[in-house]
């Protein structure tokens, strides 16, 4: 077995920021693939002969698997080496992207998207862990997280624009083909610039070390885990229960309008979800090394960061899907025009994310979270009265406000969650944060899809109004989360 050393290799300033750039490129893929497909959903539905409900599975098959596996991928990275798991994730992501591009039917596409989520789960938490461990200074780390969040936010917001241009020119399959050259470039850059983890490998020396530690492990297992002296064991029961709970919740949201919210099938799913959630909590509280340390949620700052991340990504993905369907179905815009309409969102996210990282480093997470909540709520309020002839100026203003809110949110939420755990556990810390993001994305897509499934194009604007109320509510929730966040003293060494 291979275990990670406590301290990462030391790099100069140029080396540290180069590592950040390489990780950001790979994270760009994950964020881009979360939203680039949205603008192509009408074209995918026409090409594969499926409706809104099937299209929601195309998006959520990826996000549910991604959310379900992020934490175990972070634990694997802490145990077997972050660069090794990172490279493996790139390979899986690239191969499954090709499978998506070649999918002959909806079922094959959904399955390939699920496998693509497996590869993406090895990228998101591990990239953040590499960045956090490369940046030992707390303020430099806060700035780096701001840049990381900026790139991730840019990829999320730029996905519809990129997807629209590709679909108009080459068809919907091109949104998956485009991943291949980026994956190849990322693999080369990781091999050249990202240093290998310092590891201690097997053999008799390790056996003697293990024998000498056996007694101490029996008496101080949890303490050693907290101190980061060794990576945690895998929690397969917890992993299975988490995946089941996420799949059931998203599945009911997507299929609810078809099967009926009070039907026997729906009631059975509710009961199974409650049982899986209760079993997950019970298993995690009893295991010495759980998949998710639920005791962390007793800390208001950590719990608020996780809840805020769910809210931010639920708002973003609800807005993106409703925008895509409304502009293309109700107003007859092309994929490129519908994607271009989100440019203000991309601009707001790109400009405000680095600013948010700087504010977080100087003043703590509260100020940027207040800004994030205010702008997100304002953007949602702009469209709660959406109609078939709503002015383009109002649409663009709403997208800009939501993008600004998204840009301000990521850095303080990420820093709050990661800052509460030791750097040696950064893989797991990043995984918990990333899981909450993807849960929010999956819920947002499922809710938006449920609102407009089977709705005629002329009625889609009115049907989508509750979705914009949800976006507003997510912004208000961020304002509440800001109260749990610390001020300037909240940014420090874990």
Backbone torsions as a table, in degrees:
resi	resn	phi	psi	omega
1	UNK	NA	154.4	-179.7
2	UNK	-115.9	134.1	177.0
3	UNK	-124.8	151.5	-178.4
4	UNK	-83.4	142.9	170.9
5	UNK	-71.4	162.3	-175.6
6	UNK	-69.2	-38.9	-172.5
7	UNK	-108.0	138.5	177.3
8	UNK	-76.2	160.5	175.8
9	UNK	-59.1	140.8	-179.2
10	UNK	-83.9	134.7	-179.6
11	UNK	-126.3	155.5	172.2
12	UNK	-73.7	175.3	-177.0
13	UNK	-59.6	-43.5	-179.1
14	UNK	-64.4	-40.5	178.8
15	UNK	-65.3	-39.8	-179.6
16	UNK	-63.9	-43.6	-177.7
17	UNK	-74.9	-25.1	173.3
18	UNK	-67.7	-42.7	176.1
19	UNK	-59.5	-42.1	177.5
20	UNK	-59.3	-42.8	-179.0
21	UNK	-63.6	-41.6	179.9
22	UNK	-64.9	-45.5	179.2
23	UNK	-64.4	-37.4	179.6
24	UNK	-65.0	-36.2	177.5
25	UNK	-62.1	-43.0	179.9
26	UNK	-68.7	-38.9	177.2
27	UNK	-66.7	-27.6	176.2
28	UNK	-58.6	-37.6	177.9
29	UNK	-60.8	-47.5	-176.4
30	UNK	-63.0	-47.8	179.7
31	UNK	-65.1	-41.5	-179.2
32	UNK	-61.5	-43.1	-175.9
33	UNK	-72.5	-17.7	176.9
34	UNK	-71.9	-30.7	-174.6
35	UNK	-119.4	-18.1	-175.8
36	UNK	-64.1	-29.1	-179.0
37	UNK	-72.9	-26.4	-175.1
38	UNK	-55.0	-48.0	-176.0
39	UNK	-69.3	-20.1	179.4
40	UNK	-92.1	0.8	-176.4
41	UNK	-59.2	-45.4	176.8
42	UNK	-58.2	-41.0	179.0
43	UNK	-67.6	-39.0	177.2
44	UNK	-64.1	-43.1	178.6
45	UNK	-60.9	-40.6	178.1
46	UNK	-68.6	-40.1	-177.4
47	UNK	-71.9	-34.4	-176.8
48	UNK	-106.6	1.5	175.9
49	UNK	66.5	51.1	179.7
50	UNK	-134.3	161.3	-178.6
51	UNK	-100.2	-167.5	-174.8
52	UNK	-60.5	-38.6	-177.4
53	UNK	-64.2	-45.2	177.2
54	UNK	-64.3	-36.0	179.1
55	UNK	-67.4	-33.4	176.4
56	UNK	-62.4	-34.9	177.3
57	UNK	-68.5	-31.1	177.5
58	UNK	-59.3	-39.1	179.2
59	UNK	-80.5	-46.4	-172.1
60	UNK	-79.5	-19.6	172.9
61	UNK	-59.7	-36.7	177.4
62	UNK	-72.1	-49.1	-173.0
63	UNK	-72.7	-34.4	179.6
64	UNK	-66.7	-46.3	178.1
65	UNK	-64.3	-41.5	177.8
66	UNK	-59.2	-46.7	179.9
67	UNK	-65.4	-39.7	-176.3
68	UNK	-69.7	-26.6	-174.2
69	UNK	-106.7	-3.1	-174.6
70	UNK	-61.0	-42.5	-174.6
71	UNK	-69.6	-43.2	179.8
72	UNK	-67.6	-31.7	176.1
73	UNK	-66.2	-39.1	175.9
74	UNK	-63.0	-40.4	178.3
75	UNK	-66.4	-39.9	177.4
76	UNK	-62.8	-39.3	178.5
77	UNK	-64.7	-41.1	177.5
78	UNK	-63.5	-30.6	-176.3
79	UNK	-87.4	-45.9	-170.0
80	UNK	-105.5	-3.5	178.6
81	UNK	115.2	125.9	-175.0
82	UNK	-70.1	-42.3	-179.7
83	UNK	-65.6	-37.8	-179.7
84	UNK	-62.9	-48.3	-179.9
85	UNK	-67.0	-36.9	179.3
86	UNK	-60.5	-46.5	-180.0
87	UNK	-66.4	-39.3	177.0
88	UNK	-61.1	-42.2	178.2
89	UNK	-61.5	-40.1	177.9
90	UNK	-61.3	-42.3	-179.7
91	UNK	-64.0	-48.3	-179.6
92	UNK	-61.7	-43.2	-179.6
93	UNK	-61.7	-42.9	-178.9
94	UNK	-65.7	-45.1	-178.4
95	UNK	-65.4	-41.7	-179.7
96	UNK	-71.9	-27.1	173.6
97	UNK	-62.9	-39.8	176.2
98	UNK	-64.4	-38.5	177.8
99	UNK	-63.4	-39.1	176.2
100	UNK	-62.3	-42.7	-178.1
101	UNK	-63.8	-29.1	-177.2
102	UNK	-98.5	2.4	-173.7
103	UNK	-59.7	126.6	-179.4
104	UNK	-88.2	-11.7	-175.8
105	UNK	-149.0	168.6	179.6
106	UNK	-63.0	-43.0	-179.3
107	UNK	-59.8	-42.8	178.8
108	UNK	-66.6	-39.7	-180.0
109	UNK	-64.4	-43.9	179.3
110	UNK	-62.7	-42.4	178.7
111	UNK	-63.9	-42.4	178.9
112	UNK	-66.0	-36.5	177.4
113	UNK	-64.5	-38.4	177.8
114	UNK	-62.6	-43.9	177.9
115	UNK	-67.0	-32.9	175.4
116	UNK	-62.9	-35.3	175.4
117	UNK	-63.3	-31.5	176.1
118	UNK	-61.8	-47.0	178.6
119	UNK	-64.4	-41.1	-179.3
120	UNK	-64.7	-31.7	-179.8
121	UNK	-64.7	-23.1	178.1
122	UNK	-84.9	-5.9	-177.3
123	UNK	-101.7	-48.2	-170.5
124	UNK	-60.9	-58.6	-178.5
125	UNK	-69.6	-31.9	-176.5
126	UNK	-71.3	-38.6	176.5
127	UNK	-60.2	-45.3	179.2
128	UNK	-65.0	-38.8	178.9
129	UNK	-63.0	-41.7	178.8
130	UNK	-62.6	-43.4	179.4
131	UNK	-63.4	-48.2	-177.6
132	UNK	-61.5	-42.1	-177.9
133	UNK	-76.3	-19.8	177.5
134	UNK	-81.4	-22.8	-176.5
135	UNK	-108.6	91.5	-176.2
136	UNK	-74.7	-27.6	-178.4
137	UNK	-77.1	128.5	-176.1
138	UNK	-58.3	-42.2	-178.7
139	UNK	-71.6	-38.3	175.8
140	UNK	-64.9	-38.0	178.2
141	UNK	-64.2	-40.7	178.9
142	UNK	-62.7	-41.5	177.3
143	UNK	-65.5	-40.2	179.5
144	UNK	-63.7	-41.7	178.1
145	UNK	-63.9	-35.0	176.4
146	UNK	-62.5	-43.8	177.7
147	UNK	-66.4	-43.7	177.9
148	UNK	-57.5	-45.7	178.9
149	UNK	-65.3	-33.9	178.9
150	UNK	-63.9	-46.0	179.5
151	UNK	-64.8	-44.0	179.5
152	UNK	-63.5	-43.4	177.6
153	UNK	-63.9	-40.6	177.6
154	UNK	-60.6	-43.2	-179.0
155	UNK	-64.3	-41.2	178.8
156	UNK	-63.7	-45.0	-177.0
157	UNK	-77.9	-30.3	-178.7
158	UNK	-82.8	-11.7	-179.5
159	UNK	-54.0	-49.4	179.9
160	UNK	-61.6	-36.6	179.3
161	UNK	-66.2	-48.2	179.7
162	UNK	-62.5	-44.7	179.9
163	UNK	-62.5	-41.4	179.6
164	UNK	-61.8	-42.8	179.5
165	UNK	-65.1	-42.9	-179.5
166	UNK	-65.5	-43.1	-176.7
167	UNK	-67.0	-42.9	179.1
168	UNK	-62.2	-30.7	-175.4
169	UNK	-93.8	-44.6	-171.1
170	UNK	-120.5	-6.2	-177.3
171	UNK	97.3	168.4	-171.7
172	UNK	-67.5	-26.2	-178.8
173	UNK	-66.2	-20.1	-178.1
174	UNK	-67.8	-21.4	180.0
175	UNK	-68.9	-16.8	175.5
176	UNK	-98.8	-35.1	177.6
177	UNK	-59.8	-33.6	-174.0
178	UNK	-64.2	-20.5	-179.2
179	UNK	-68.8	-29.5	-172.5
180	UNK	-58.0	-53.8	-179.1
181	UNK	-64.5	-32.5	178.8
182	UNK	-67.7	-39.9	178.3
183	UNK	-63.3	-43.6	179.4
184	UNK	-61.3	-45.2	178.6
185	UNK	-62.6	-41.0	-179.6
186	UNK	-65.1	-40.3	178.6
187	UNK	-61.2	-41.5	179.1
188	UNK	-65.6	-45.2	-178.0
189	UNK	-65.7	-39.3	177.9
190	UNK	-62.8	-43.7	-180.0
191	UNK	-62.2	-33.1	-175.0
192	UNK	-87.2	-41.9	-167.1
193	UNK	-109.5	-27.2	-177.1
194	UNK	-86.9	118.8	-177.8
195	UNK	-70.5	149.6	176.7
196	UNK	-69.7	150.8	175.1
197	UNK	-66.2	144.6	172.7
198	UNK	-75.2	118.4	-174.1
199	UNK	-125.8	157.0	170.7
200	UNK	-114.6	121.8	-174.2
201	UNK	-105.1	172.6	-168.1
202	UNK	-63.4	-164.4	-177.2
203	UNK	112.1	-178.4	-176.9
204	UNK	-67.5	-32.0	177.6
205	UNK	-61.0	-40.5	178.3
206	UNK	-67.7	-37.9	178.8
207	UNK	-60.8	-41.6	178.5
208	UNK	-65.6	-39.3	178.8
209	UNK	-63.9	-40.3	-179.4
210	UNK	-66.8	-40.5	178.5
211	UNK	-62.5	-40.4	-178.5
212	UNK	-69.8	-21.8	-177.1
213	UNK	-97.7	-7.5	-171.4
214	UNK	-57.4	-45.8	-179.4
215	UNK	-65.0	-40.4	179.5
216	UNK	-67.1	-33.6	179.0
217	UNK	-65.3	-36.8	179.9
218	UNK	-66.2	-34.0	-177.0
219	UNK	-90.7	-29.2	-172.3
220	UNK	-132.3	39.6	-174.6
221	UNK	-60.3	-48.4	-177.4
222	UNK	-70.1	-36.3	179.3
223	UNK	-64.1	-39.6	178.5
224	UNK	-66.1	-37.3	177.7
225	UNK	-62.5	-42.3	-179.9
226	UNK	-65.6	-34.3	-179.1
227	UNK	-79.3	-4.8	176.6
228	UNK	75.1	24.8	-177.7
229	UNK	-79.5	-18.1	176.7
230	UNK	-155.9	154.7	177.5
231	UNK	-74.1	156.2	-177.4
232	UNK	-77.0	161.3	173.5
233	UNK	-77.5	157.7	178.9
234	UNK	-75.2	145.3	-179.3
235	UNK	-114.9	82.9	-175.9
236	UNK	-67.6	-41.5	176.2
237	UNK	-59.5	-43.8	178.3
238	UNK	-62.8	-40.1	179.3
239	UNK	-61.7	-45.1	-179.1
240	UNK	-63.5	-45.5	-178.5
241	UNK	-65.7	-38.4	177.9
242	UNK	-63.1	-44.6	-179.4
243	UNK	-64.1	-41.6	178.9
244	UNK	-62.4	-45.6	-178.9
245	UNK	-62.1	-44.5	179.6
246	UNK	-64.6	-43.8	-177.9
247	UNK	-64.2	-41.4	179.7
248	UNK	-65.1	-44.2	-177.6
249	UNK	-63.8	-46.2	-179.8
250	UNK	-69.6	-39.2	179.5
251	UNK	-60.7	-42.1	178.6
252	UNK	-65.2	-40.4	179.7
253	UNK	-63.2	-39.1	-179.0
254	UNK	-73.9	-45.6	-173.2
255	UNK	-90.4	-7.4	-177.3
256	UNK	-52.5	-48.1	179.9
257	UNK	-61.0	-29.4	-178.3
258	UNK	-81.3	-47.2	-175.2
259	UNK	-85.4	-16.5	-177.3
260	UNK	93.1	128.9	-174.8
261	UNK	-66.4	-24.3	179.5
262	UNK	-109.5	14.8	-178.7
263	UNK	-73.0	161.0	176.9
264	UNK	-56.6	-37.3	178.8
265	UNK	-64.2	-44.3	179.2
266	UNK	-64.3	-43.0	179.7
267	UNK	-62.4	-38.7	176.8
268	UNK	-63.2	-41.6	178.5
269	UNK	-64.5	-39.2	177.3
270	UNK	-59.8	-45.0	-178.4
271	UNK	-64.8	-41.7	179.3
272	UNK	-65.3	-39.6	178.3
273	UNK	-63.1	-45.2	178.7
274	UNK	-62.1	-41.1	179.7
275	UNK	-66.2	-42.9	-179.9
276	UNK	-65.0	-40.1	179.2
277	UNK	-65.7	-44.6	179.1
278	UNK	-63.6	-41.3	179.0
279	UNK	-65.6	-37.9	178.2
280	UNK	-61.9	-46.2	179.5
281	UNK	-61.5	-43.4	-178.7
282	UNK	-64.5	-44.1	-179.9
283	UNK	-64.2	-43.8	-176.0
284	UNK	-67.5	-34.8	179.7
285	UNK	-72.6	-22.7	-176.6
286	UNK	-95.6	-21.6	-176.9
287	UNK	-79.0	140.3	177.9
288	UNK	-67.4	-28.2	179.6
289	UNK	-132.9	80.7	-174.1
290	UNK	-75.0	160.3	173.3
291	UNK	-60.2	-44.7	179.6
292	UNK	-130.2	115.0	-179.3
293	UNK	-73.6	99.0	-175.5
294	UNK	-67.2	-16.8	177.6
295	UNK	-65.9	-23.1	177.4
296	UNK	-61.6	-29.3	-177.1
297	UNK	-74.1	-5.1	171.5
298	UNK	-73.8	-17.4	178.1
299	UNK	-84.7	116.4	-177.4
300	UNK	-56.2	-36.9	-177.4
301	UNK	-65.2	-44.5	-179.6
302	UNK	-68.5	-47.9	-179.9
303	UNK	-60.6	-39.3	178.2
304	UNK	-64.7	-38.7	179.2
305	UNK	-64.0	-42.4	179.4
306	UNK	-65.6	-46.7	179.0
307	UNK	-62.2	-41.0	178.6
308	UNK	-63.7	-38.9	178.7
309	UNK	-64.2	-39.5	175.9
310	UNK	-60.2	-45.8	-177.6
311	UNK	-63.4	-44.2	-177.4
312	UNK	-60.6	-47.0	-175.0
313	UNK	-79.0	-26.7	172.0
314	UNK	-64.8	-42.9	178.8
315	UNK	-63.7	-46.4	-177.3
316	UNK	-62.3	-48.1	-174.8
317	UNK	-74.6	-32.1	172.7
318	UNK	-61.1	-47.8	-179.6
319	UNK	-63.0	-41.5	-177.8
320	UNK	-65.6	-44.1	-178.8
321	UNK	-68.4	-44.3	178.7
322	UNK	-62.2	-38.8	177.9
323	UNK	-61.9	-45.4	-178.5
324	UNK	-60.6	-49.6	-176.8
325	UNK	-69.3	-40.1	-179.2
326	UNK	-64.2	-49.6	-175.7
327	UNK	-68.4	-37.7	-176.8
328	UNK	-83.8	-39.9	-176.8
329	UNK	-85.9	-47.5	-175.3
330	UNK	-79.4	-42.9	-173.9
331	UNK	-103.1	-5.3	173.8
332	UNK	73.5	23.4	179.0
333	UNK	-75.1	154.5	174.7
334	UNK	-76.0	162.7	176.3
335	UNK	-55.9	-39.1	179.9
336	UNK	-65.0	-43.7	179.9
337	UNK	-65.7	-41.0	179.0
338	UNK	-65.0	-38.7	176.7
339	UNK	-68.5	-39.3	-179.9
340	UNK	-64.7	-26.3	179.5
341	UNK	-64.4	-22.2	179.5
342	UNK	-88.6	3.5	178.5
343	UNK	-56.7	-40.9	175.4
344	UNK	-59.1	-35.0	176.9
345	UNK	-63.9	-45.5	178.3
346	UNK	-62.8	-40.6	179.8
347	UNK	-62.9	-47.4	-179.9
348	UNK	-61.0	-43.3	-179.7
349	UNK	-66.0	-41.4	-176.2
350	UNK	-68.4	-41.2	-177.6
351	UNK	-75.1	-34.8	-171.7
352	UNK	-89.6	-22.3	-178.7
353	UNK	-64.2	-47.4	176.1
354	UNK	-63.6	-37.5	176.9
355	UNK	-61.6	-41.1	177.8
356	UNK	-62.7	-41.1	177.4
357	UNK	-62.2	-40.0	178.2
358	UNK	-65.9	-43.3	177.8
359	UNK	-62.2	-40.4	178.9
360	UNK	-63.8	-41.2	179.8
361	UNK	-65.9	-34.5	-176.7
362	UNK	-88.8	-40.3	-170.0
363	UNK	-120.9	-2.8	-175.9
364	UNK	91.4	176.6	-171.4
365	UNK	-81.8	-11.6	-171.2
366	UNK	-65.1	-47.6	-177.0
367	UNK	-60.6	-52.0	179.6
368	UNK	-63.1	-30.4	177.8
369	UNK	-69.2	-37.6	175.4
370	UNK	-62.3	-42.2	177.2
371	UNK	-64.2	-42.6	-179.5
372	UNK	-61.0	-47.0	-179.7
373	UNK	-64.0	-42.4	-179.0
374	UNK	-64.3	-46.2	-178.8
375	UNK	-69.0	-39.0	179.8
376	UNK	-64.2	-45.6	178.8
377	UNK	-62.3	-39.7	179.5
378	UNK	-64.5	-40.6	178.3
379	UNK	-63.4	-42.1	177.6
380	UNK	-65.4	-39.7	-179.8
381	UNK	-62.4	-31.2	-179.7
382	UNK	-59.6	-27.7	-171.1
383	UNK	-116.6	11.3	178.2
384	UNK	-68.3	-16.7	175.3
385	UNK	-108.2	29.0	-175.9
386	UNK	-54.7	136.0	177.0
387	UNK	-134.4	173.1	-178.8
388	UNK	-60.7	-23.7	-175.7
389	UNK	-117.7	23.2	178.0
390	UNK	-56.1	137.9	-174.9
391	UNK	-63.6	145.2	178.5
392	UNK	-63.4	-34.7	179.7
393	UNK	-61.1	-41.1	178.9
394	UNK	-67.8	-39.6	177.1
395	UNK	-59.4	-49.1	-177.8
396	UNK	-65.1	-37.0	177.3
397	UNK	-62.9	-43.8	179.3
398	UNK	-62.2	-43.6	-180.0
399	UNK	-64.4	-38.4	177.8
400	UNK	-62.7	-44.9	-178.9
401	UNK	-63.8	-41.8	178.7
402	UNK	-65.5	-39.6	178.1
403	UNK	-64.1	-40.0	176.7
404	UNK	-62.7	-44.5	178.4
405	UNK	-61.1	-42.7	178.3
406	UNK	-62.5	-41.5	-179.6
407	UNK	-64.1	-40.7	-179.8
408	UNK	-72.6	-21.8	-170.3
409	UNK	-81.1	-38.7	-165.3
410	UNK	-65.8	-46.1	-175.7
411	UNK	-62.5	-50.1	-179.5
412	UNK	-65.6	-35.7	178.6
413	UNK	-66.7	-45.2	179.7
414	UNK	-64.5	-44.7	-178.7
415	UNK	-64.8	-37.3	179.1
416	UNK	-64.1	-43.1	-178.1
417	UNK	-72.6	-47.8	-177.4
418	UNK	-69.8	-35.0	-177.1
419	UNK	-66.7	-12.7	-179.3
420	UNK	-89.1	-2.6	-177.7
421	UNK	-126.5	157.7	-179.5
422	UNK	-68.1	152.5	-178.5
423	UNK	-57.4	-31.8	-179.8
424	UNK	-67.1	-15.6	177.4
425	UNK	-107.8	22.8	-175.8
426	UNK	-63.8	-30.2	177.9
427	UNK	-61.1	-44.9	179.3
428	UNK	-70.2	-40.7	178.6
429	UNK	-60.6	-46.6	177.9
430	UNK	-63.9	-33.9	-179.6
431	UNK	-67.8	-40.9	178.8
432	UNK	-62.8	-43.8	178.6
433	UNK	-63.9	-44.9	-178.8
434	UNK	-67.8	-34.7	177.0
435	UNK	-61.4	-44.7	-179.9
436	UNK	-62.6	-36.1	176.6
437	UNK	-62.0	-48.4	-175.9
438	UNK	-70.9	-31.7	172.9
439	UNK	-61.2	-45.1	176.9
440	UNK	-60.8	-42.0	179.1
441	UNK	-63.2	-44.7	-179.5
442	UNK	-63.8	-43.1	179.2
443	UNK	-64.9	-42.5	179.5
444	UNK	-60.4	-45.5	178.7
445	UNK	-63.6	-44.2	-178.4
446	UNK	-63.4	-44.4	-179.9
447	UNK	-64.9	-46.6	180.0
448	UNK	-61.9	-42.9	178.4
449	UNK	-63.3	-39.3	179.4
450	UNK	-65.4	-35.1	-178.3
451	UNK	-66.1	-35.7	-172.1
452	UNK	-112.0	3.2	-179.5
453	UNK	-62.7	126.2	177.7
454	UNK	75.8	5.3	-179.1
455	UNK	-84.6	136.7	177.5
456	UNK	-65.2	148.9	-179.0
457	UNK	-54.3	-36.5	-178.3
458	UNK	-67.9	-25.5	-177.7
459	UNK	-100.4	2.2	-172.6
460	UNK	-66.8	-36.8	-178.1
461	UNK	-61.1	-47.5	-179.7
462	UNK	-66.4	-40.9	-179.3
463	UNK	-63.8	-26.3	-176.7
464	UNK	-86.1	-6.0	-176.2
465	UNK	-59.2	-40.4	176.2
466	UNK	-59.7	-28.4	177.2
467	UNK	-65.2	-38.9	178.3
468	UNK	-73.2	-27.9	170.9
469	UNK	-65.2	-36.7	176.1
470	UNK	-62.5	-42.3	177.3
471	UNK	-59.4	-43.5	178.0
472	UNK	-61.6	-44.5	178.8
473	UNK	-61.9	-36.6	177.5
474	UNK	-63.7	-38.5	176.7
475	UNK	-63.5	-42.8	178.0
476	UNK	-64.5	-35.3	177.0
477	UNK	-63.6	-37.4	176.9
478	UNK	-62.5	-36.6	176.5
479	UNK	-61.8	-38.1	177.2
480	UNK	-69.1	-38.8	179.4
481	UNK	-63.2	-34.3	-179.2
482	UNK	-58.5	-28.9	179.8
483	UNK	-68.1	-26.9	178.7
484	UNK	-84.8	-15.0	-177.6
485	UNK	-79.3	151.5	-179.0
486	UNK	-82.8	169.5	174.7
487	UNK	-87.8	-145.0	-176.6
488	UNK	-60.5	-33.2	-178.5
489	UNK	-74.0	-4.6	-178.0
490	UNK	-79.7	-13.7	179.2
491	UNK	-95.7	109.7	-179.4
492	UNK	-160.0	179.3	-179.4
493	UNK	-74.1	129.3	179.0
494	UNK	-62.0	NA	NA
